[in-house]
Amino acid sequence: MEAIAKARNVRMSARKVRLVVDQIRGKTVNEAYALLQFSKKIAAEPVGKTLRSAVANAQVKSQDEGSALDVDDLYVREAYVDEGSTLKRWRARAQGRASPIRKRTSHITVVVDTKDN
């Protein structure tokens, strides 16, 4: 059984978040939790939150279908990061000029599935 969770407009560049997401793709949920818990990357927090949401969605989905779900059977089938909108700001520079500042955002998607599929 597949369950999806998305975190949209996370205030972190997609390039930084992809470093963390690449580590958990294909791992079991318990392994992914452990990797994220001990990761030094700040991006591990929103990725972990999205992973917990996907697992919770799978549990609710299994209850609606009337079957029991063991979290140990879940694995991260898909995990990817897309670029979100960019907040454009300006910084004052010398001689009355301005230089752009791009505050990037990202969309995190995590798909968990049971191992027997």
N, C-alpha and C positions, 0 to 999 in steps of 0.2 A: 504494500500500500504506500502510495506516494503522498507526500505533504510538502507544501511550498511555503516559504516565508520570505518577505521582501522588506528591506529597510531602505527607504528612499530619502534622498537629500541629506545624506550623512556628510557632515562638514569636514571631509578629509579627501584628499586627492585619490583618485582611483588607482593610481600607480602604487601608492603606499599600501592601500588595502589589499591589492592583488598579491602582494608578497605574503600576506597572512592566509588569504583564501587558498592560494596554491598549496599550502602545507596541509590543509585539512581535506582537500578533495579526494574522494575515494576511501577515506579512513572510516572506521566505525565511529559511532557517535561518542562512545566513551574515550576512544583515542583522541578524537577531535577536541573534546572537553579538556583533556589533560594537556594537549599541545597549546591550546589557547590560554589555559590557566597560568602556565609557566612561560609564556612568550613575553619578551620584553617590549614588543611592538605595541604602541598605543592603539593601533587598529584592531588588536585582538578583542578589545571590549565590544565594539559594535558588531563584530563578526560573531562573537560568542552569544550576544543577545539575540541575533538573528537565528543562530543555530538552536538556541533554547526555544524560540518561538516556533520554529519548524517542527521540533519534537513535540511541543505542546499541541500543535495543529494535528499531528499524526495521532496523538492520543485521543483527541476529541473526535477526529474522523473515525477512528476504530470504535469508539463508544457509540457513535451514531449508527454504525453498521452492525452493532451488537456483538462484535468479536473482541477478544482480549489482545492487547498489544504488549509485547515485551520490548522495552527500550533497548535491550542488549542486541536485538536483531536488526536494529536500524543502522544504516550507514549513509554517508554523505554521497549521494549519487551525482549531484551537480552542485557546483558553487562557482559563481562568477560575479564580476563587478563591472558595471557600466558607468560611464561618465554621466554626471548629472549636470544641472545648469551651473554656470559660473557667475559668481557675484563679482561685478567689476567695480573696483574702487580706484582712487587716484591718490598719489603721494606727492607732496610738494617737493620740488627739487631746486637746484640753484638757478638763479637769474630768472625767476618767475615761471619756470617750466614745470611740467607735471609728468610723472611716469606712472604707468598703469600697475595695479596690483590685482591679480586674479585669485579670488578665493574659490577654490574648486570644491565641488561636491560629488558624491558618488551614490550609486544605487547598488545595494548588495542583495543578491538572490541566493538562497540556499534551498536545495531540494533533498529531502531525506526519503529513503525507501527501505523496504525490508530486504534482507539478504537473500531470501529464497526466490526472488524474481530474477 
